[in-house]
Amino acid sequence: MNMKKYLILSVVALSYQSVWAQSLLQHSFGSGANQFTMDFVTIGNPGNAADTTGIPNPVGSVAYSYNIGKYEVSRDQITKANSAGSLGITLWDMSSWGGNGVNRPATGLTWNEAAKFVNWLNTNQGFQAAYKFDGSGNFQLWSSTDAGYNANNMFRNSLAKYVIASRDEWYKAAYSSPDGTWYNFANGRNSSPDAVTSGTADNTAVFGGVNTGSRFTADIDQAGGVSPWGTMAQDGNVWEWHETASDGINNTAGETGELRGGWAYDAGGQGVYSKIAMGPTSDSVWSGLRVASVPEPSALSLLAIGLGGLALIRRRK
């Protein structure tokens, strides 16, 4: 192949990556009365060094750029996906913890329900489901005979586009920054954010004591200040499921799962040292979700071809 063709491939590949990063900032799902959008922010600095100060450690190194939900998944998004996809997901009644408004975070999600919601996001857009369930609704591992099988992560199908954020993906979005600096809290600082009932002021988060009523949750877009990457409520509002099993290895169906970032009795329940474990079929008043979006394999392949072409051009000079 001549140099001109390599140059074209390289430009196309790099442009494709740029379009991918920008076009996912808002995605639409469903149709008609069941249509809704999800906002994403792009987490760059691929191949970053892991944090060695939090729990567990090291943690937070991600080899690729990806997108993650700016906000937690809302009750409205679950309700509409339920209606469109007959998912059978049940939500916790939050009447005593801030109410059941449509823009409140979805709570009462089991890990399995979170996975089924994410699967619907994929199939609604024509992509491969991320997680495998049998005909009875039981979670299964992907096997070597399945397209998209990844021996290093038998939970996630590599052909899927939308996923439950892994431990590393979630942690990086919360506690790192574009320049690679790590912080103890999701406010770009090493000290706890200020407790608020709602709003978007910098260095604030929604958390508080068990008897403070509406301080348990706020609308997903009114849940405090944002992280250096632009995510909201990764230290506050509700605890969010990770894809990663609590032992850090996704290789056994039915493993105990992990959640991070929710409201607590005080600031000590937040930050890089805070996580909780729960079985994949268990739920709680505080179990919610944040969705991530990973590059499509075709985009990565095209980029690799383009970069390979650039390298060859350099060698020929």
N, C-alpha and C positions, 0 to 999 in steps of 0.2 A: 504494500500500500504506500502511495507517495506521501510526501510531506504535507501537501495541501489537504488531503483527506484526514490525516491525523490532526491537523489544526482544527478542521471542522468538527471532528468528533470531540476534541477537547473543549471547544467552545460550547458545543451542545451539552456535554456532560456537566460542565460547571454551571451553565445556565439552568439546567434541569434541577440541580441541587438548590440553586438560589430560588427558583420558582417554588420548589417543594417547601422550603423554609418559610416563604412568605404566604403561600396560598392556604396554609393550614391555620392561619390565625383565626378564622371563623369557619366552621363547617356546619352544614345544615343536614338534618336527618328527618326521616318521616315525610309525611305529606298531609295536606289538608289540615284538619283539626288536630292532627297528631304531629305536626311539624314543629321542630325546635332547633335552636342553634347552640353550639358549644364554642367558647373562645379558648384559644391556645396561645401560649407564648413559646418561643424557641429557646432551647437550652443549647448553647454552643460550647466552645472550648473542648472539642472532642479529645479523648486521650488524656484528660486531666489527671493530676496526681490525686490519690485518695486522701481523705481526712484520716488522721491517726489519733484523734483526740476524743471522738465520740464513742457511742456504743451502738453496734459492735465496731471494731476497727481492725484493719482499715476498711473504709466504706466510702462510697460516693464517686468512684472512678467509672466513667462511662466512655466507651471507645468511639462513640458516634454522636453527631448532633441529633436532637430529637425535639419533639414538641410535647408540652404537658398542659393540662387544663389550667387556665388562669384561676378558675374558681372550682370549688367542689361541685359535684353533681347535685342538681336540685331535685326537689320533690316533683316538680312539673316535668322534668326530663324523664324521670322514672315512670311517672304516670302515663305519659304519652307513649313511651316505648312499650310499656305493659299493654296498652290498648292496641297499638299497631302490631305487636309481635306476640301477644298472648303469653307473656313471660311468667306470669304468676308471682311476681315479686310483691311482697308485703312490706309496708313501711310502718315504723313505730309511730304511735299517736303521740305527738309532741305538744299536746294542749298544755301540759304543765311545765314545758321547757321552751317557751318562746313561740309556740303556735305552729300551725300546719299550713302556713302560707305557701303558695306555689313556688316562691323564690327562696324558701328556706332550704337548707341542705337536706338531702335524702338521708334518713337515719333508719336503723333497724335492718341494714343490709348484711346478709351473710356473705362470706367470701364467694360461695357458689353463686349467689344471686348477683353479686358484682360481676362475676365472670360471664354470666348469661346476658347481662345488660351489655357488656362490652362486645360479646359475640354478635348481638343484634346490631350494634353500631357498624360492625364490619359487614355483615351480610346485607344490611340495608343499603350499603354503598357498593355492593358487589365484590367485597373482599372475602378472603378466607376467615372463618371463625378462628379466634385466638385460642380457645380452650375447648377441650374435648369432653363431651358428655354422652353417655349411652342412652338408649331409648327410654330408660326409666328415669333419666335425669341425674344419674350418678356421674360424678367427675371421674375422668380417666386420664391416664398419661398418653401422650402421643407416642406411637411406636415407630420403629425403623422402617416399617412398610408404608407409613403415612407421608404424603407429600408435605414438606415443611417441617419434618422432624428435626429437632436439634438435640443432640445427645447431651449438651451442656445445660439445657433447660427443657425438660420434658413436659413442663406445664404449657409453655407458649409456643404456638405454631409460628415459624419464622416467616410465613407468607401473610400473616395478619398485619393490619395497619394500625388498629386501635387495640390497646392493651391496658390492663391494670398496671400502674407504674410499679416497676420493680423497686426493691429497697434502694439500690444505687441511684436509679433514675429519680426517685422521689427525694432522697436525701440531698443529692446534688442540686436540685431545683430549689430546695428550701434553704440550705446552709452554705452554699458556695456563692461565688460572684463571677461575672464575666472575666475578671482578671485572675481568677484562680484562688483568691483569698477565701479561707474558710471562717465561718462565724459560728458562735454557739447557739444563736437564735435566728429565726427566719425573718429578721428585720435588718440584716446587714450590720449587726452589732453583737457584742459579747455579753450584753445585759438584757434582761427580760423586757419585752414590750410592756406598755402601760395597758391595764385592763379597761376595756370600754364595752358598752352594750351594743354599739353599732357604729358605723361610720367608716371613713377611708383615710383618716389622718395617719401620717407617717409615724412609725414606731408605736402602733397600737395593735391590739388583738382582742378578740372576744373570748374571755374566759372569766371564771369567778367561782364562788362557793356554791354548794349544793342547794342553798336556800334563796338564791337570787333570781329565780324565775327566768325571765327572758334573757338573762345574761348567758344562758347556756347556748343559745344559737341566735344568729342574725342572718339576714338575707345573704346569699352567697357573694353578692357584689357590694355588701356593706359590712364586711367582717374584719375591718382593720386595715392597716397599712400593708404594703407589698414587700416581697423579698427583693434582693438586688436584681433578680431575673424578671420580676413582675408578677409573681404568683401571690394570691391572697389566701390567708387563713391556713397556712401550713404550720402555724403555731397558734391554734385557736379554733373556735367553732366546734367541729366534730373530729373524731379520730378517723383516719383514712386507711383503708386496707392497702397493703402492699401485695404485689404478686408473689414475692419471695417468701418461702416457708421460713418459720422462725429459726430453723437450724441453718439457713442460708443456702440449702441445696434443694432444688425442685426435682426430686426424683421418686417421690412416694405419694400416691393418691391418698387424700385424707389427712395430710400433715397439718399440724398446728400452724396457723397463719400469724401475721404480724400487722399491727396498726401503729401509726405515729401521728403526732401533731394536733391532738384534740384539746378541748377545754379540760381544765383540771381545777382542783380545789385552790391552787395558787400557782404562781409562776414556776415553781419547782417541778411541775408536771409537764413542762414544755422543753424544747430545745434538743440538742444533739444527744443528751443522755437519756431521753425518755422514749420508751416504746412499750407496747403491751402485746400479749399473745392471746389468741382465741382460736377455737376450732373452726373449720371451714363451714360448718353448718350451724354455727352459733351466731346470734345477733345481739344487739344491745341498743339502748337509747342513744348511744354515741357512736355507733359504727356506720361510717359513710365511705365515700369514694372520690378519688380524683383520677381522671383518665389520662393516659399518655398516648402519643401517636409516634410511631417509629418509621424510619425511611422504608419505602417499598424496596424489595430486592432488586427490581428492575432499575431503580434510580441508582442504587449502589453499584450495580454491575456497569451501568453506563458511565458512571463517574470513574470507576477503575479503568475502563477502556480508555477514557479520555486522558487520565493522568498517565497511563502507560504510553500513550502517544506523545505526550509532552516530553516524557523522559527520553523516548527514542529520538525525538527531534533534537534535544539537547546533546545527545551522544553523537549525532551526525554533524553538528556544527564544527 
